[in-house]
Structures are given as structure tokens and as C-alpha cells.
Amino acid sequence: MISRRFPVCVAGAYFCVAWLLAASLPLRAETAGALPIGRLATSGTVAVDSIPAPTGTALFSGDRLSVQESAAFVRFGGGSSIVLPRGSAASIYRKDGGILIRAERGVLGFHFVPREEARIEAGRYTLTASSRNDAEVGELVVDADGRIAMALTSGSFSALDTQSGQSFNVSAQAPGKSGPQQTGGDGTLVNDTNTFTDPAQSWPENALTGKCIVVRGEAHRILANKDTSLTIQGTWLLFSDNYKYLITECTAQALMDAEAVIGIEEALKEPVAPVAASAPPSPPVRPASTGMSRGTKTAIYAGVAGGAAAGVALAVSRKSKSQ
């Protein structure tokens, strides 16, 4: 009996050990996947997966941050970081050895260290960090209508429109080409308002009505002007800052020559209602977009085949609901 029972016990022991080792593999993988990927810093509380979280909270892959009152600063293990101001929401992931941010609304400020495998998904666009030697520093805006715009002060991204399949590059370099029969200079705009100011000008009142202004690839029809300011149709998607600009005719060819990419369809439309010559409309009083980064800001760039030259500044958007 003993001689028969011993081999059975030995075989059973080996089976138990093998089963324990096999069972431990998924557990170890699950434990490794549950390691924090970053840590939260905030002056108040931030909703993490709908649960209020204070400063110092460990963050894990898949966490969704929704910021209502206090800005959120997230520091990742490799030294990269993101900032979400009030009204912003995004989810963070550790995927394929890199960082993935899915921006939902508001502003996303980011600083990805050199050689960080980083990707941002916003709306129908996927943007992948492509600079190996420089940090990607900038900010991304997602507005209430789903439009997005990016400004970079360092680094570059390769971008993909997942609906059309169009690929283009995003960089911090400014375009240097200007088209014929255009006038311009340096002026100031405020994000989400409808005015543009150039103190160096002395335009005759409403002499620019019906023309178009193009700033970093964003085009708008001019409704009215005074000596140093003009009123546009629509509002600026670009970040609040000083920019070089061009004033040209509102024709498809002229806008193409001025390297306009966004807002062309709206700029070509006649205004819905005429603007009184003596009383240009006052700009709406809205808070300026201060953004997260500092330095020379450049809106998102796109390589456009034919017409406008490649490397034109672009504030990416989808068509408005009315179109």
C-alpha cells in the first residue's frame, strides 16, 4: 500500500506546484498592470472616475479626470506631465510602453520629455509625438462643438484624420510664405472673440468690409473696421496672442494664395445681415484663453496637397452642425 501510495503523492505534489505556478502568472500580470502610472497634484479636488480625489492621489491606466474647480497637474513616472484647467476632461493610459491621452473637452497642456512614446486622441484626430530629441510642449483645445486646435512651443507630432485618412505633420515652426496682392503686419487677437487689432494701422472706417483676414491659416470675412481694429464674421479659434496676418480678397484663389486652411467655406459666404457703417458690433466679453505654455505659439500645421503649400498652419475642426 505504501509503495503504491508514494508515487501518487509525489505526482499530486508536482501537479499542485505546477497549478500554483500557472495560476500565479495572470495574478502577477494583473498586479503589474495595476501599478500607478502617475500622481495627481491639485489645490482642491478632482473627479477621478467620478470620485473626488485630493492631491497626491495615485493614478492608474484608464483613469478619467474631470476638472470642475481646481486645475489638475499629472506627473507621469518618466517625467512627462499634463495640466487640465477648470472645465477640462481627459483619460490617461499606459499603452504599448508609452502614454496615451484621450482629450474630451477643454484645454490639455502637455510636456512630453524627449523620446517619450506619447499619443493624443481628440475627436477624429490621432496625434503621435514624433520628435526624438526635443520635448513636445504645447496645448490642445477641444471646444463645445468638438473642434480642436493645437499650439506647440517645442517638438513635433504626426497627425492622422481617422475619418478621411489624411496624414499631416504638426510642428512649432512658423510659415514664412505670403501670397500676392495681400497686405498685413502684426496684430493681436483674443481667443473666442470676433475682433483683431493692429495699433500701427490707420484704416479708413469700414474700408476693409467684405475682405478677408488670414491668421496662421485661419480665415474670416471682415464685417467692419475702425482705424486700428476690425470685426470678423465668427470667432477666433487660435490662442490669444500676437500674430502676423494677411488681408486679402474673399475669393477661393486669394485665400488659397494666403495659405488659408480652416474657415474657408464660412469666409466665402456673404454675411447674413449687413453691418452698420458707423457702428461696428462690439466684441463679446469673454475670458481670454491663457493656455498652459509660454513662448511663440504656432497653431497645428497640415501638409496640404495642391493649392496651398505644404506646412500651412491649421486649427483643425470638423464642419459645423449647420453645414
VOPABA-101137 format. One record per residue: residue in three letters; z, x, y negated of N, C-alpha, C in turn. Coordinates in steps of 0.1 Angstrom, whole numbers, plus 2048, in hexadecimal, padded with zeros to 3 digits. Layout:
BEGIN
PT rest n_c3 n_c1 n_c2 ca_c3 ca_c1 ca_c2 c_c3 c_c1 c_c2
PT  ALA    Z    X    Y     Z     X     Y    Z    X    Y
...
//
This chain:
BEGIN
PT rest n_c3 n_c1 n_c2 ca_c3 ca_c1 ca_c2 c_c3 c_c1 c_c2
PT  MET  800  808  80C   800   800   800  800  809  7F4
PT  ILE  808  813  7F4   809   81C   7E8  7FC  823  7E6
PT  SER  7F6  828  7F1   7EA   82F   7F0  7DE  826  7EA
PT  ARG  7DF  819  7EC   7D4   810   7E8  7D7  80C  7D9
PT  ARG  7E4  80B  7D6   7E8   806   7C9  7E6  811  7BF
PT  PHE  7E7  81D  7C2   7E6   828   7B8  7D9  829  7B1
PT  PRO  7CE  829  7B9   7C0   829   7B3  7BE  81D  7AA
PT  VAL  7C3  811  7AE   7C2   806   7A5  7C9  808  798
PT  CYS  7D5  80D  799   7DD   810   78C  7D6  81A  783
PT  VAL  7D1  824  789   7C9   82E   781  7BD  828  77B
PT  ALA  7B5  821  783   7A9   81A   77D  7AD  811  772
PT  GLY  7B8  809  774   7BC   800   76A  7C1  807  75D
PT  ALA  7C7  812  75F   7CB   81A   753  7C0  81F  74B
PT  TYR  7B5  824  752   7A9   829   74B  7A3  81D  744
PT  PHE  7A2  812  74A   79C   806   744  7A3  802  737
PT  CYS  7B1  802  738   7B9   7FE   72C  7B6  808  720
PT  VAL  7B6  815  724   7B4   81F   719  7A6  81D  713
PT  ALA  79C  81B  71B   78F   819   716  78E  80D  70E
PT  TRP  794  802  712   794   7F6   70A  79B  7F8  6FC
PT  LEU  7A6  7FF  6FC   7AD   801   6F0  7A4  809  6E6
PT  LEU  79D  814  6EC   795   81C   6E3  789  814  6DD
PT  ALA  783  80C  6E6   778   804   6E1  77C  7F9  6D7
PT  ALA  788  7F4  6D9   78D   7EA   6D0  791  7F0  6C2
PT  SER  794  7FD  6C3   799   803   6B6  78D  807  6AD
PT  LEU  781  808  6B2   776   80C   6AA  773  802  69F
PT  PRO  771  7F5  6A2   76F   7EB   698  77A  7EA  68E
PT  LEU  786  7EC  693   792   7EC   68A  792  7F7  680
PT  ARG  78E  803  685   78D   80E   67C  782  80C  672
PT  ALA  777  807  676   76C   804   66D  770  7FA  663
PT  GLU  777  7F0  667   77B   7E5   65E  785  7EB  654
PT  THR  78E  7F4  659   798   7FA   650  791  803  646
PT  ALA  787  80B  64A   780   814   641  779  80C  636
PT  GLY  773  800  63A   76C   7F8   631  775  7F1  627
PT  ALA  782  7F0  62A   78B   7E9   622  792  7F3  618
PT  LEU  78D  7FF  617   793   809   60E  78F  805  600
PT  PRO  798  806  5F6   794   803   5E8  788  80C  5E3
PT  ILE  780  806  5DB   775   80D   5D5  777  811  5C6
PT  GLY  781  80A  5C1   784   80D   5B2  791  806  5AF
PT  ARG  795  808  5A2   7A1   803   59D  79F  7FD  58F
PT  LEU  7A6  7F2  58D   7A5   7EA   581  7AE  7EF  576
PT  ALA  7A9  7EF  569   7B2   7F2   55E  7AF  7E7  554
PT  THR  7B9  7E0  54F   7B7   7D5   545  7C4  7D4  53D
PT  SER  7C3  7CF  531   7CF   7CC   529  7D6  7BF  52C
PT  GLY  7CF  7B7  534   7D5   7AA   537  7D3  7A8  546
PT  THR  7CC  79D  54A   7C9   79A   558  7BA  797  559
PT  VAL  7B4  79A  564   7A6   797   567  7A6  78F  574
PT  ALA  79D  785  575   79C   77E   582  794  786  58C
PT  VAL  79A  789  597   793   790   5A2  792  786  5AD
PT  ASP  786  781  5B0   784   777   5BA  78D  76B  5B7
PT  SER  78D  767  5AA   794   75B   5A5  7A3  75D  5A5
PT  ILE  7A8  769  5A8   7B7   76B   5A8  7BA  775  59C
PT  PRO  7C4  771  593   7C7   77A   588  7CC  788  58D
PT  ALA  7C7  792  588   7CA   7A0   58C  7CE  7A8  580
PT  PRO  7D9  7AF  580   7DD   7B8   575  7D7  7C6  576
PT  THR  7DA  7CE  56C   7D5   7DB   56C  7DB  7E3  578
PT  GLY  7D3  7EC  57E   7D8   7F4   589  7D4  7ED  596
PT  THR  7CE  7E1  596   7CA   7DB   5A2  7BF  7E3  5AA
PT  ALA  7C1  7E5  5B7   7B6   7EB   5BF  7AB  7E1  5C1
PT  LEU  79F  7E6  5C0   793   7DE   5C1  78B  7E2  5CE
PT  PHE  785  7D8  5D5   77E   7DA   5E1  770  7D6  5E0
PT  SER  768  7DB  5E9   75A   7D7   5EA  759  7C8  5EC
PT  GLY  751  7C1  5E3   74F   7B3   5E3  757  7AB  5D9
PT  ASP  761  7B2  5D2   769   7AB   5C8  761  7A7  5BD
PT  ARG  763  79B  5B8   75D   795   5AC  767  795  5A1
PT  LEU  763  79B  595   76B   79B   58A  766  791  57F
PT  SER  76F  789  57A   76C   77F   570  775  782  564
PT  VAL  770  785  559   778   789   54D  779  77E  543
PT  GLN  784  779  53F   786   76F   536  78C  773  529
PT  GLU  797  77B  529   79E   77E   51D  79F  78D  51B
PT  SER  7A2  795  525   7A4   7A3   523  798  7AB  52A
PT  ALA  792  7B5  524   787   7BC   52A  78C  7C3  536
PT  ALA  783  7C5  53F   786   7CC   54C  77F  7D9  54D
PT  PHE  786  7E4  550   781   7F1   553  783  7F4  561
PT  VAL  778  7F8  568   779   7FB   576  775  80A  578
PT  ARG  77E  811  57E   77B   81F   581  779  821  590
PT  PHE  76D  826  594   76A   828   5A2  76F  836  5A7
PT  GLY  76F  837  5B4   775   843   5BA  76D  850  5B7
PT  GLY  760  84F  5B5   758   85B   5B2  758  85F  5A3
PT  GLY  75F  857  59A   75F   85A   58C  757  851  584
PT  SER  74E  849  58A   746   83F   582  74F  834  57D
PT  SER  74A  82C  573   752   821   56E  749  816  568
PT  ILE  74F  80A  567   748   7FF   560  753  7F8  557
PT  VAL  74E  7F2  54D   756   7EA   544  750  7DC  543
PT  LEU  759  7D2  544   755   7C4   542  75D  7BE  537
PT  PRO  757  7BB  52B   75E   7B4   520  760  7A6  523
PT  ARG  767  79F  51A   76A   791   51C  75D  788  51E
PT  GLY  75E  77F  527   753   776   52A  749  77B  534
PT  SER  74D  787  53A   743   78D   543  748  78B  552
PT  ALA  73F  78C  55B   742   78B   569  738  793  571
PT  ALA  73D  79A  57B   735   7A2   584  73D  7A5  591
PT  SER  735  7A8  59C   73B   7AB   5A9  738  7BA  5AB
PT  ILE  741  7C1  5B2   740   7CF   5B5  73F  7D1  5C4
PT  TYR  737  7DB  5C8   735   7DE   5D7  734  7ED  5D9
PT  ARG  739  7F1  5E4   735   7FE   5E9  72B  7FC  5F5
PT  LYS  71F  800  5F2   714   7FD   5FC  70B  809  5FD
PT  ASP  708  80D  60A   6FF   818   60D  704  825  606
PT  GLY  711  826  605   717   833   5FF  717  833  5F0
PT  GLY  712  828  5EA   712   828   5DB  718  81C  5D5
PT  ILE  717  81A  5C8   71D   80F   5C1  712  804  5BE
PT  LEU  715  7F8  5C1   70D   7ED   5BE  714  7E3  5B5
PT  ILE  70F  7E0  5A9   715   7D6   5A0  70B  7CA  59F
PT  ARG  710  7BE  5A1   709   7B2   59F  70E  7AB  593
PT  ALA  707  7AD  588   70B   7A8   57B  707  799  57A
PT  GLU  710  790  576   70D   782   576  70C  77D  567
PT  ARG  715  781  55E   714   77C   551  71B  786  548
PT  GLY  718  785  53A   71F   78E   531  719  79C  530
PT  VAL  722  7A5  52D   71E   7B3   52B  724  7BC  536
PT  LEU  71C  7C5  53B   721   7CF   544  71F  7DD  53E
PT  GLY  729  7E3  53B   728   7F1   536  72A  7FA  543
PT  PHE  723  805  544   723   80D   550  722  81C  54C
PT  HIS  728  824  555   727   833   554  727  837  563
PT  PHE  71B  83A  568   71A   83F   575  718  84E  575
PT  VAL  721  856  57B   720   864   57B  714  869  581
PT  PRO  70F  876  57E   703   87B   584  704  87B  593
PT  ARG  6F8  878  599   6F6   877   5A7  6FE  86C  5AE
PT  GLU  703  863  5A6   709   857   5AC  6FE  84D  5B1
PT  GLU  6FF  848  5BD   6F5   83E   5C2  6FA  831  5BC
PT  ALA  6F3  82D  5B1   6F8   820   5AB  6EC  817  5A9
PT  ARG  6EF  80A  5AA   6E5   7FF   5A9  6EB  7F3  5A2
PT  ILE  6E4  7ED  599   6E8   7E1   592  6DE  7D6  595
PT  GLU  6E3  7CA  599   6DB   7BF   59B  6DF  7B4  591
PT  ALA  6D5  7AF  58A   6D7   7A5   57F  6CB  79C  57F
PT  GLY  6CD  78F  581   6C2   786   581  6B8  78A  58C
PT  ARG  6AC  78B  588   6A1   78E   592  69E  79D  592
PT  TYR  6A6  7A5  58B   6A4   7B3   589  6AE  7BC  591
PT  THR  6A8  7C6  597   6B1   7D0   59E  6AE  7DE  598
PT  LEU  6B9  7E4  593   6B7   7F1   58C  6BF  7FB  593
PT  THR  6B8  806  597   6BE   811   59F  6BF  81E  596
PT  ALA  6CB  824  596   6CC   830   58E  6C3  83B  594
PT  SER  6BB  841  58C   6B1   84B   590  6B3  859  58B
PT  SER  6BC  85B  581   6BE   868   57C  6C8  870  585
PT  ARG  6C4  87C  58A   6CD   883   593  6D6  88C  58B
PT  ASN  6D2  891  57F   6DA   89B   578  6E1  895  56C
PT  ASP  6DE  889  568   6E5   883   55C  6EC  877  560
PT  ALA  6F7  874  559   6FE   868   55B  6F6  85C  556
PT  GLU  6F7  850  55C   6F1   844   557  6FC  83D  54F
PT  VAL  6FA  83D  542   704   837   539  6FD  82C  530
PT  GLY  702  820  530   6FC   816   528  703  809  52A
PT  GLU  6FB  7FE  527   701   7F1   529  6F5  7E7  52C
PT  LEU  6F9  7DC  533   6F0   7D2   538  6F6  7C5  533
PT  VAL  6ED  7BC  52D   6F1   7AF   528  6EA  7A4  530
PT  VAL  6F1  79A  535   6EC   78F   53C  6F0  783  533
PT  ASP  6E6  77C  52D   6EA   771   524  6EB  763  52C
PT  ALA  6EE  759  525   6F1   74C   52B  6E4  746  531
PT  ASP  6D9  74A  52D   6CC   745   532  6C7  74E  53E
PT  GLY  6CE  758  541   6CA   760   54C  6C2  76C  548
PT  ARG  6BF  76E  53B   6B7   779   537  6C0  786  537
PT  ILE  6BA  791  539   6C1   79E   53A  6BB  7A8  531
PT  ALA  6C3  7B1  52C   6BE   7BD   524  6C7  7C9  527
PT  MET  6C1  7D4  527   6C9   7E1   52A  6C7  7EB  51F
PT  ALA  6D1  7F2  51B   6D0   7FD   511  6D7  809  518
PT  LEU  6D0  814  517   6D4   821   51D  6D7  82B  512
PT  THR  6E1  833  514   6E3   83F   50B  6E1  84C  513
PT  SER  6E1  84A  520   6DF   856   529  6DA  851  536
PT  GLY  6D2  85A  53D   6CD   857   54A  6C1  84E  54B
PT  SER  6BE  849  557   6B2   841   559  6B4  838  565
PT  PHE  6AC  82E  566   6AC   824   571  69E  822  576
PT  SER  69C  81F  583   690   819   587  693  80A  589
PT  ALA  68A  802  584   68D   7F3   584  682  7EC  58C
PT  LEU  686  7E1  592   67D   7D9   59A  67F  7CA  596
PT  ASP  674  7C3  593   674   7B5   591  672  7AF  59F
PT  THR  67D  7A9  5A5   67C   7A5   5B3  673  798  5B5
PT  GLN  670  791  5AA   667   786   5AB  658  78A  5AA
PT  SER  655  792  5A0   647   796   59F  643  7A3  5A7
PT  GLY  64D  7AB  5AB   64B   7B7   5B1  647  7C3  5A8
PT  GLN  648  7C0  59B   644   7CB   591  650  7D5  591
PT  SER  64C  7E2  591   656   7ED   58F  654  7F4  582
PT  PHE  65E  7F8  57C   65D   800   570  669  809  56E
PT  ASN  669  812  564   674   81B   562  67C  817  556
PT  VAL  689  81B  556   692   819   54B  697  826  547
PT  SER  696  82A  53A   69C   837   536  6A2  836  528
PT  ALA  6A8  840  524   6AE   841   516  6A5  847  50C
PT  GLN  698  849  50F   68F   84F   506  689  844  4FD
PT  ALA  686  847  4F1   681   83D   4E8  671  83E  4E7
PT  PRO  66A  833  4E6   65B   834   4E5  657  839  4D8
PT  GLY  64C  841  4D7   648   847   4CB  63B  843  4C6
PT  LYS  635  839  4CC   627   834   4C8  628  828  4BF
PT  SER  61F  828  4B5   61E   81C   4AD  60F  819  4AC
PT  GLY  60C  80C  4AA   5FE   807   4AA  5F9  807  49C
PT  PRO  5EC  805  49B   5E5   804   48D  5E8  7F8  486
PT  GLN  5E6  7F8  479   5E8   7EC   470  5F6  7E6  471
PT  GLN  600  7EF  472   60E   7EB   473  616  7F2  468
PT  THR  620  7EC  463   62A   7F2   45A  637  7F1  460
PT  GLY  640  7FA  45C   64E   7F9   461  656  804  45B
PT  GLY  662  806  460   66C   80F   45B  678  80F  464
PT  ASP  684  80F  45E   690   80F   465  698  803  460
PT  GLY  69D  7FB  469   6A5   7EF   465  6B0  7EC  46E
PT  THR  6B7  7E1  46C   6C3   7DE   473  6C2  7CF  478
PT  LEU  6C7  7CD  485   6C7   7C0   48A  6D5  7BE  491
PT  VAL  6D9  7B1  492   6E5   7AE   499  6E2  7A5  4A5
PT  ASN  6E7  7A9  4B1   6E4   7A2   4BD  6E7  793  4BB
PT  ASP  6DE  78A  4C0   6DF   77C   4C1  6DF  775  4B3
PT  THR  6D9  77C  4A9   6D7   776   49C  6C8  776  499
PT  ASN  6C4  770  48E   6B5   76E   48B  6B1  775  47E
PT  THR  6B8  780  47A   6B4   787   46F  6B2  796  472
PT  PHE  6AA  79D  469   6A8   7AB   46A  6A8  7B0  45B
PT  THR  6AF  7BC  459   6B1   7C1   44C  6AC  7CF  44A
PT  ASP  6A5  7D2  440   6A1   7E0   43C  6A4  7E2  42D
PT  PRO  6AF  7E8  42A   6B3   7E9   41B  6A9  7F1  413
PT  ALA  6A0  7F9  41A   697   802   413  68A  7FA  40E
PT  GLN  689  7ED  413   67D   7E5   40F  67F  7DD  403
PT  SER  674  7D9  3FD   674   7CF   3F2  668  7C5  3F4
PT  TRP  669  7BE  3FF   65E   7B5   403  65E  7A9  3F9
PT  PRO  652  7A5  3F5   651   798   3ED  656  78D  3F6
PT  GLU  65C  783  3F0   662   778   3F7  658  771  400
PT  ASN  65B  770  40D   652   769   416  644  76F  418
PT  ALA  642  77B  414   635   781   415  632  784  424
PT  LEU  63D  785  42C   63B   789   43A  63B  77C  444
PT  THR  63C  771  43E   63C   764   446  630  763  44E
PT  GLY  631  761  45B   626   760   464  622  76C  46B
PT  LYS  627  778  467   625   784   46E  630  786  479
PT  CYS  62E  791  480   638   793   48B  63F  7A1  489
PT  ILE  64B  7A1  48E   653   7AE   48E  655  7B2  49C
PT  VAL  654  7BF  49F   656   7C4   4AC  660  7CF  4AB
PT  VAL  66B  7CE  4B3   675   7D8   4B3  678  7DC  4C2
PT  ARG  676  7E8  4C5   678   7ED   4D3  672  7E4  4DD
PT  GLY  666  7DF  4DB   65F   7D7   4E5  662  7C8  4E4
PT  GLU  66C  7C4  4DB   66F   7B6   4DA  668  7B0  4CE
PT  ALA  660  7A6  4D0   658   7A0   4C5  65D  792  4C0
PT  HIS  65C  790  4B3   660   783   4AE  657  77F  4A2
PT  ARG  654  773  4A0   64C   76E   494  656  76E  489
PT  ILE  651  772  47D   659   771   471  657  764  46A
PT  LEU  663  75D  468   662   750   461  663  751  452
PT  ALA  66B  75A  44D   66D   75C   43F  672  769  43C
PT  ASN  672  76E  42F   678   77A   42B  67C  77A  41D
PT  LYS  686  783  41A   68A   786   40C  686  795  40A
PT  ASP  68C  79B  400   687   7A8   3FC  68B  7B3  407
PT  THR  697  7B1  40D   69B   7BB   416  69E  7B6  424
PT  SER  69C  7A9  426   69F   7A3   433  695  798  437
PT  LEU  694  796  444   68B   78C   449  691  783  453
PT  THR  68C  777  455   691   76E   45F  687  76C  46A
PT  ILE  68B  76D  477   682   76C   482  683  75F  489
PT  GLN  679  75C  491   67A   750   49A  681  755  4A7
PT  GLY  68B  74E  4AA   693   752   4B6  69F  75B  4B2
PT  THR  6A5  762  4BB   6B0   76C   4B8  6AE  779  4C0
PT  TRP  6B4  783  4BB   6B2   790   4C1  6BA  792  4CE
PT  LEU  6B3  797  4D8   6B9   79B   4E5  6BE  7A9  4E5
PT  LEU  6B8  7B1  4DC   6BC   7BF   4DB  6CB  7C1  4D6
PT  PHE  6D1  7CC  4D9   6DE   7CF   4D5  6DF  7D1  4C6
PT  SER  6EA  7CE  4C0   6EC   7D0   4B1  6EB  7DF  4AF
PT  ASP  6E2  7E3  4A6   6E0   7F1   4A3  6D5  7F2  498
PT  ASN  6D2  7FF  494   6C7   802   48B  6BB  806  494
PT  TYR  6AF  801  490   6A3   803   498  697  806  48F
PT  LYS  68E  80D  495   680   80D   48E  679  801  492
PT  TYR  671  7FC  489   66A   7EF   48B  65C  7EF  486
PT  LEU  654  7E6  48B   646   7E4   486  644  7D6  482
PT  ILE  63D  7D4  477   638   7C6   473  629  7C6  475
PT  THR  624  7BC  47C   616   7BB   47F  612  7AD  47F
PT  GLU  605  7AB  481   5FF   79D   483  604  797  490
PT  CYS  605  78A  490   60A   783   49C  5FE  77F  4A4
PT  THR  5F7  789  4A9   5EC   787   4B3  5EF  78F  4C0
PT  ALA  5E9  78B  4CA   5EC   791   4D7  5E8  7A0  4D7
PT  GLN  5DD  7A3  4D0   5D9   7B1   4D0  5E2  7B9  4C7
PT  ALA  5E6  7B4  4BB   5EF   7BB   4B2  5FD  7BD  4B9
PT  LEU  602  7B4  4C0   60F   7B5   4C7  60E  7BF  4D2
PT  MET  602  7BF  4D9   600   7C9   4E4  600  7D7  4DE
PT  ASP  5F9  7D9  4D2   5F8   7E6   4CC  606  7EA  4C7
PT  ALA  60E  7E1  4C4   61C   7E4   4BF  625  7E6  4CB
PT  GLU  620  7E5  4D7   627   7E8   4E4  632  7DD  4E6
PT  ALA  62F  7D1  4E2   638   7C6   4E4  638  7C2  4F3
PT  VAL  643  7BF  4F9   644   7BB   507  64B  7AE  509
PT  ILE  656  7AC  502   65E   7A0   503  65C  797  4F7
PT  GLY  65B  78A  4F9   65A   781   4EE  64C  77E  4E9
PT  ILE  642  783  4EF   634   782   4EA  630  773  4EA
PT  GLU  633  76C  4F4   62F   75E   4F5  635  756  4EA
PT  GLU  642  758  4E7   648   751   4DC  643  755  4CF
PT  ALA  641  762  4CD   63C   767   4C0  62E  762  4BD
PT  LEU  626  75F  4C7   618   75A   4C4  618  74B  4C1
PT  LYS  623  744  4C3   624   736   4C0  626  734  4B1
PT  GLU  620  72A  4AC   623   726   49E  631  720  49D
PT  PRO  638  722  492   646   71D   491  646  70E  491
PT  VAL  650  708  497   651   6FA   499  651  6F3  48C
PT  ALA  659  6F8  482   65A   6F2   475  658  6FC  46A
PT  PRO  651  6F9  45F   650   703   454  65D  707  44E
PT  VAL  65E  713  449   66A   717   442  668  717  433
PT  ALA  671  711  42C   670   710   41D  66F  71E  417
PT  ALA  666  71F  40E   663   72D   408  66F  732  400
PT  SER  676  729  3FA   681   72E   3F1  68F  72F  3F9
PT  ALA  68F  72A  405   69C   72A   40B  69B  72E  41A
PT  PRO  699  73A  41D   699   73E   42B  6A6  73A  432
PT  PRO  6A5  736  43F   6B1   732   446  6BB  73D  447
PT  SER  6C8  73A  446   6D2   743   447  6D5  747  456
PT  PRO  6D8  753  459   6DA   757   467  6E7  751  46C
PT  PRO  6E7  74D  479   6F3   747   47E  6FE  752  47E
PT  VAL  70B  74D  47C   716   757   47C  71B  758  48A
PT  ARG  718  763  491   71C   766   49E  721  774  49F
PT  PRO  72B  776  4A8   730   784   4AA  725  78D  4AE
PT  ALA  726  79A  4A9   71C   7A4   4AD  71F  7A9  4BB
PT  SER  715  7AD  4C2   717   7B4   4CF  71A  7C2  4CC
PT  THR  727  7C6  4CF   72A   7D4   4CC  727  7DD  4D8
PT  GLY  726  7D8  4E4   722   7E0   4EF  72D  7E9  4F4
PT  MET  72A  7F0  4FF   734   7F9   505  731  808  502
PT  SER  725  80B  4FF   722   819   4FE  71F  81D  4EF
PT  ARG  71E  829  4EC   71B   82E   4DF  70F  837  4DF
PT  GLY  709  839  4D4   6FE   842   4D3  6F1  83B  4D1
PT  THR  6E6  842  4D1   6D9   83B   4D0  6D6  832  4DB
PT  LYS  6D4  825  4D9   6D2   81C   4E3  6C3  819  4E5
PT  THR  6BE  818  4F1   6B0   815   4F4  6B0  80A  4FD
PT  ALA  6A9  7FF  4FA   6A8   7F3   503  6A0  7F7  50F
PT  ILE  6A1  7EF  519   69A   7F1   526  68C  7F4  524
PT  TYR  687  7FE  52C   679   802   52B  671  7FD  537
PT  ALA  664  7FA  535   65C   7F6   540  64E  7FC  53E
PT  GLY  649  801  54A   63B   806   54A  632  7FA  54B
PT  VAL  629  7F8  541   620   7EC   541  612  7F1  544
PT  ALA  60C  7EB  54E   5FE   7F0   552  5F4  7E9  549
PT  GLY  5EC  7F1  542   5E1   7EC   539  5E8  7E7  52C
PT  GLY  5E0  7E6  522   5E5   7E1   515  5EF  7EA  50F
PT  ALA  5FC  7E5  50E   606   7EE   509  608  7FA  511
PT  ALA  60B  805  50B   60D   811   512  619  811  51B
PT  ALA  619  819  526   625   819   52F  631  820  527
PT  GLY  63D  81B  52B   649   821   524  64C  819  518
PT  VAL  649  80C  517   64C   804   50C  65A  7FE  50D
PT  ALA  662  7FE  502   66F   7F8   503  66E  7E9  506
PT  LEU  678  7E4  50F   677   7D6   513  685  7D1  515
PT  ALA  687  7C5  50F   693   7BD   512  68F  7B3  51C
PT  VAL  692  7B5  529   68D   7AD   533  693  79E  533
PT  SER  68A  795  535   68F   787   535  686  77F  53F
PT  ARG  68B  773  543   683   76A   54A  67E  760  540
PT  LYS  674  758  543   66F   74E   53A  67A  743  537
PT  SER  67A  73F  52B   684   735   527  681  728  52E
PT  LYS  68B  71F  52F   68A   713   536  680  70A  530
PT  SER  67D  70B  524   673   703   51D  665  706  520
PT  GLN  662  712  526   655   716   529  651  712  537
//
